[in-house]
């Protein structure tokens, strides 16, 4: 099959819930990194683009009705470029890259923009239509995160544990104590602070003009990191599920707003348009696990990808596993035989520090890995995320 190459990538800063990007609609937010890619490559014939594929987990507010198509038009792409939105919840952004790579590998496309978006701040409340006439029991549901409009058969057969509860399940079943989780969370903050200081995060980010009251401000940095965090502060936080539990706001990812976009190309498109690739997409694999332990999903997905590609875990110079929760990452790394503080795992920090705008996070991980391979002259990177309702996704990259 033909090779699919990741050519360029950028993202918005990731905003806090109710933060600097709160006033930016999800469809406008998704358009921003696409516009940035277009500005970076003014000589590229954007009418030759085959597809836009964006991931989005919510799709119940301003991201509804195929946000990828809305964003494509808002970004100024020719109206003849088709677009599709994909949803693998937390891994939607990575799913979009994998689907784009497969289309290119199959010879069905040469140029694709992939990525993802999520505005968790602007996620709406929804209400189901009444099931019977004169119903008086309508319930308002928050679409920001987690279950809503639950099927009773799902509840009976699999349970509907909250994301926090799934992490707590892993912590208890894998013997991951609070101290280990807080130590991991602190490392995430420290590594993110170092990456920011080195200018590595700025390389990924396209600044965003956003409204701030009557003024407009330029948002240039991620809002979620807390570089001043100490072990004492983390230890003082109350567990989210009450006494005896271990998941806290400090050792979990945040609710965030952000968007990311990457440009992928075939070998022939590289030559035709004079493009220089960052990395080659080696392959992608998905797997499924019990919903109540969804956070362990990266482990079977990684094993499947390794078997499919013939690679070993130690063939990878960098590993990015999305930090939904410290307990969840540690359950995965220990199952994979990695030390808790492995230097090549989430070396720039992760979602505990940076935040986790669901549809965008997978694309952010891929671009972080791709830029790092070039920066450090490394060979291969492995990217993986856990997925709500019990899944995992993994993708492999290698240098040109």
C-alpha positions in Angstrom: 0.0 0.0 0.0 1.0 3.6 -0.5 2.5 5.6 2.4 0.5 8.3 4.2 2.6 11.2 5.5 1.8 13.7 8.2 3.0 17.0 6.6 2.0 19.8 9.0 0.0 20.2 12.2 -1.3 23.0 14.4 -3.8 23.6 17.1 -5.5 26.3 19.1 -4.4 26.9 22.7 -6.5 24.7 25.0 -8.8 26.8 27.1 -10.1 26.1 30.5 -13.8 25.5 31.1 -15.4 28.9 30.9 -12.0 30.4 30.1 -10.5 32.5 27.3 -12.1 30.4 24.4 -15.6 30.3 26.0 -16.9 32.8 23.6 -15.8 31.0 20.5 -18.4 28.7 18.8 -17.3 25.1 18.2 -17.6 25.4 14.5 -15.5 28.6 14.4 -13.0 27.0 16.8 -12.6 24.0 14.4 -12.1 26.4 11.5 -9.2 28.2 13.1 -6.4 25.5 12.7 -7.6 24.7 9.2 -7.2 28.4 8.3 -3.8 28.3 9.9 -2.7 25.4 7.7 -4.0 27.2 4.6 -2.0 30.3 5.6 1.2 28.3 6.1 0.9 26.8 2.6 -0.2 29.6 0.4 1.1 28.0 -2.8 -0.7 24.7 -2.2 -3.7 24.1 -4.5 -6.3 23.7 -1.8 -8.9 22.8 -4.4 -6.9 19.6 -4.8 -7.9 18.6 -1.2 -9.8 15.3 -1.2 -11.5 15.4 2.1 -11.7 17.0 5.6 -12.1 14.6 8.5 -12.7 16.0 12.0 -13.3 14.2 15.2 -15.9 15.5 17.7 -17.4 13.8 20.7 -20.4 15.9 21.6 -22.2 17.1 18.4 -25.2 18.3 20.3 -24.6 22.1 20.2 -22.8 24.4 17.8 -20.8 21.3 16.7 -23.9 19.6 15.3 -24.8 18.7 11.7 -21.4 17.7 10.5 -19.0 20.3 12.2 -16.2 19.2 9.8 -18.2 20.6 6.8 -19.2 23.7 8.7 -15.6 24.3 9.7 -14.3 23.7 6.2 -16.5 26.4 4.8 -15.9 28.8 7.6 -12.1 28.3 7.1 -12.4 29.4 3.5 -11.8 26.1 1.8 -13.4 25.7 -1.6 -17.0 24.7 -1.2 -16.3 21.7 -3.5 -14.2 20.0 -0.8 -16.2 17.3 1.1 -16.0 16.8 4.8 -17.1 14.3 7.4 -17.2 14.2 11.2 -16.2 11.1 13.1 -16.9 10.1 16.7 -14.8 7.7 18.8 -15.3 9.9 21.8 -12.0 10.8 23.4 -10.0 9.3 20.5 -12.0 11.1 17.8 -9.1 13.3 16.7 -6.8 10.3 16.3 -9.5 8.3 14.6 -9.7 11.1 12.0 -6.0 10.9 11.3 -6.1 7.1 11.0 -9.1 7.2 8.6 -7.3 9.8 6.5 -4.1 7.7 6.4 -6.1 4.6 5.3 -7.8 6.5 2.5 -4.4 7.6 1.3 -2.8 4.2 1.7 -5.7 2.6 -0.3 -5.1 5.1 -3.2 -8.5 6.8 -2.7 -7.0 10.2 -1.7 -3.8 12.2 -1.9 -4.5 15.2 0.3 -6.6 15.2 3.5 -7.0 17.6 6.4 -7.8 15.7 9.6 -8.1 16.8 13.2 -10.8 17.4 15.8 -12.6 19.9 18.0 -14.4 20.2 21.3 -15.9 23.1 23.1 -16.9 21.6 26.4 -17.7 25.1 27.8 -20.4 25.6 25.2 -21.8 22.0 25.3 -25.6 22.5 25.7 -28.2 21.1 28.0 -30.6 18.8 26.2 -34.0 17.3 26.9 -35.5 14.2 25.3 -38.8 14.4 23.5 -41.7 13.2 25.7 -42.4 9.5 25.3 -46.1 9.9 26.0 -48.7 12.6 25.8 -48.8 15.1 28.7 -45.5 13.8 30.2 -44.4 15.6 33.3 -41.1 13.9 33.9 -38.7 15.5 31.3 -35.2 15.6 32.5 -32.5 18.2 31.5 -29.2 16.5 30.6 -25.8 18.1 30.6 -23.8 17.1 27.4 -20.4 18.3 28.6 -19.2 14.8 29.6 -20.5 11.4 30.3 -23.8 9.5 30.0 -27.1 11.1 29.1 -30.5 9.7 27.9 -29.3 6.3 29.2 -30.8 3.1 27.8 -32.1 1.0 30.7 -30.7 -2.1 29.0 -27.3 -0.6 28.9 -27.5 0.2 32.6 -28.6 -3.3 33.4 -26.1 -5.1 31.2 -23.0 -3.1 31.6 -23.5 -0.3 34.1 -23.1 3.4 33.4 -20.1 4.2 35.6 -19.0 7.8 35.3 -15.6 8.5 33.9 -14.3 9.2 37.4 -15.7 5.9 38.6 -14.0 4.0 35.8 -10.7 5.4 36.9 -11.4 4.5 40.5 -12.3 1.0 39.4 -8.8 0.7 37.8 -7.1 2.2 40.8 -8.7 -0.4 43.1 -8.3 -3.4 40.8 -4.7 -2.6 39.9 -3.6 -1.5 43.3 -2.7 2.1 42.3 -2.6 4.2 45.4 -3.3 7.9 45.8 0.4 8.8 46.3 1.4 7.2 42.9 -1.4 9.0 41.2 -0.4 12.4 42.6 3.2 11.8 41.9 2.3 11.1 38.2 0.1 14.2 38.1 2.9 16.4 39.5 5.3 15.0 36.8 2.8 15.9 34.1 2.7 19.5 35.4 6.4 19.7 35.6 7.1 18.2 32.2 4.5 20.5 30.6 6.2 23.5 32.3 9.5 22.4 30.9 8.1 21.9 27.4 6.5 25.4 27.5 9.8 26.9 28.7 11.7 25.2 25.8 9.2 26.7 23.3 8.0 23.2 22.3 4.3 23.9 23.0 4.4 27.2 21.1 5.5 25.2 18.0 2.1 23.5 18.0 0.0 26.5 18.7 -1.7 29.0 16.5 -2.8 32.0 18.6 -6.5 32.8 18.7 -8.2 36.2 18.9 -11.0 35.8 21.4 -13.5 38.2 22.9 -13.0 39.2 26.5 -15.9 41.4 27.5 -15.8 44.4 25.2 -12.2 43.8 24.2 -10.4 41.2 22.1 -7.4 39.4 23.4 -4.8 37.2 21.8 -4.8 33.8 23.4 -1.3 32.3 22.8 -0.9 29.7 25.5 -2.8 26.8 27.0 -4.8 27.9 30.0 -5.0 24.6 31.9 -1.4 24.0 33.1 -0.6 24.9 36.7 3.2 25.0 36.9 3.1 26.2 40.5 1.5 22.9 41.6 3.2 21.1 44.5 2.9 17.6 46.0 1.4 19.2 49.1 -1.3 20.9 47.2 -2.2 17.7 45.3 -2.3 15.7 48.5 -4.7 18.2 50.1 -7.4 17.8 47.4 -10.5 15.9 48.4 -11.3 12.7 46.4 -14.1 13.2 44.0 -16.0 10.1 45.0 -15.7 10.6 48.7 -13.7 9.0 51.5 -11.7 5.9 50.6 -11.5 6.9 46.9 -8.4 8.3 45.2 -9.3 10.3 42.1 -9.1 14.1 42.5 -9.3 17.1 40.3 -5.5 17.3 40.5 -4.8 13.8 39.2 -7.5 13.9 36.4 -7.7 15.8 33.1 -9.8 18.9 32.8 -12.9 20.0 30.8 -11.5 22.1 28.0 -12.0 23.9 24.7 -9.7 23.5 21.7 -9.2 22.3 18.1 -6.4 20.8 16.1 -5.8 20.1 12.4 -3.1 18.2 10.5 -2.4 17.9 6.8 -1.8 14.4 5.4 -0.5 13.6 1.9 0.5 10.7 -0.3 4.0 10.2 -1.7 2.9 11.6 -5.0 1.3 14.6 -3.4 4.5 15.4 -1.6 6.3 15.5 -4.8 3.6 17.3 -6.8 3.1 20.1 -4.2 6.7 20.3 -2.9 5.8 19.3 0.7 8.2 18.1 3.4 6.8 15.5 5.7 7.1 15.4 9.5 6.3 11.7 9.9 4.9 8.6 8.2 1.7 6.9 9.5 2.7 3.3 10.1 -0.7 2.0 11.2 -3.6 2.2 13.6 -5.5 -0.3 15.6 -8.6 -0.2 17.9 -9.7 -2.6 20.7 -12.6 -2.8 23.1 -12.8 -3.6 26.9 -15.5 -3.6 29.5 -17.1 -0.1 29.8 -16.5 0.0 33.6 -12.7 -0.1 33.0 -12.6 1.9 29.8 -9.2 3.4 30.8 -7.3 0.2 30.2 -8.3 0.3 26.5 -4.9 1.4 25.2 -3.3 -1.8 26.3 -5.1 -4.2 23.9 -5.1 -1.6 21.2 -1.3 -1.2 21.5 -0.9 -5.0 21.5 -3.0 -5.3 18.4 -1.0 -2.6 16.6 2.3 -4.2 17.6 1.2 -7.5 16.2 -0.1 -5.9 13.0 3.1 -4.0 12.4 5.6 -6.5 13.6 7.1 -3.9 16.0 7.9 -4.2 19.7 7.2 -1.7 22.4 10.9 -1.0 22.8 11.1 0.0 19.1 9.4 3.3 20.1 11.5 6.3 21.2 8.4 8.1 22.4 5.0 7.0 23.8 2.0 9.3 24.2 -0.9 7.8 26.2 -3.6 10.3 26.9 -3.8 11.3 30.5 -7.5 11.0 31.1 -6.6 10.1 34.7 -3.3 9.4 36.4 -4.7 6.1 37.6 -5.8 5.1 34.1 -2.3 5.9 32.6 -0.6 4.0 35.4 -2.8 1.0 34.9 -1.8 1.0 31.3 1.9 1.5 31.8 2.2 -1.1 34.5 0.3 -3.6 32.2 2.8 -2.7 29.4 5.8 -3.2 31.7 6.8 0.5 31.8 8.0 2.3 34.9 5.7 5.0 36.4 8.2 7.7 35.6 9.3 6.5 32.2 11.2 9.4 30.6 9.9 8.6 27.1 6.2 8.5 28.2 4.3 11.8 27.8 7.7 13.5 27.9 6.0 16.9 27.4 3.4 16.3 30.0 -0.2 15.4 29.0 -3.9 16.1 29.5 -3.6 16.4 33.3 -1.7 19.5 32.7 -2.7 20.6 29.2 -6.4 19.7 29.3 -8.5 17.3 27.3 -10.9 18.8 24.8 -12.3 15.4 23.8 -12.5 15.6 20.0 -9.1 17.4 19.6 -6.9 15.5 22.1 -6.0 12.6 19.7 -4.8 15.0 17.0 -2.9 17.0 19.6 -1.1 13.8 20.8 -0.2 12.9 17.2 1.3 16.4 16.4 3.2 16.4 19.7 4.7 13.1 18.8 5.5 14.1 15.2 7.2 17.4 16.2 9.2 15.6 18.9 10.5 13.0 16.5 11.9 15.7 14.3 13.1 17.9 17.1 15.0 15.1 18.8 15.9 13.1 15.7 14.1 10.1 16.9 12.7 7.2 14.9 9.3 6.1 16.1 6.4 7.3 18.2 3.4 5.5 19.6 0.2 7.3 20.4 -2.8 5.9 22.2 -6.0 7.0 24.0 -8.7 5.3 26.1 -12.3 5.8 25.0 -15.5 6.0 27.0 -17.9 3.0 26.9 -14.8 0.8 26.8 -12.4 1.2 23.8 -8.8 2.0 23.0 -7.1 3.3 20.0 -3.4 3.3 19.0 -1.4 4.8 16.1 2.3 4.5 15.2 4.4 7.1 13.5 7.9 7.0 12.2 10.4 9.6 10.9 10.8 10.1 7.1 
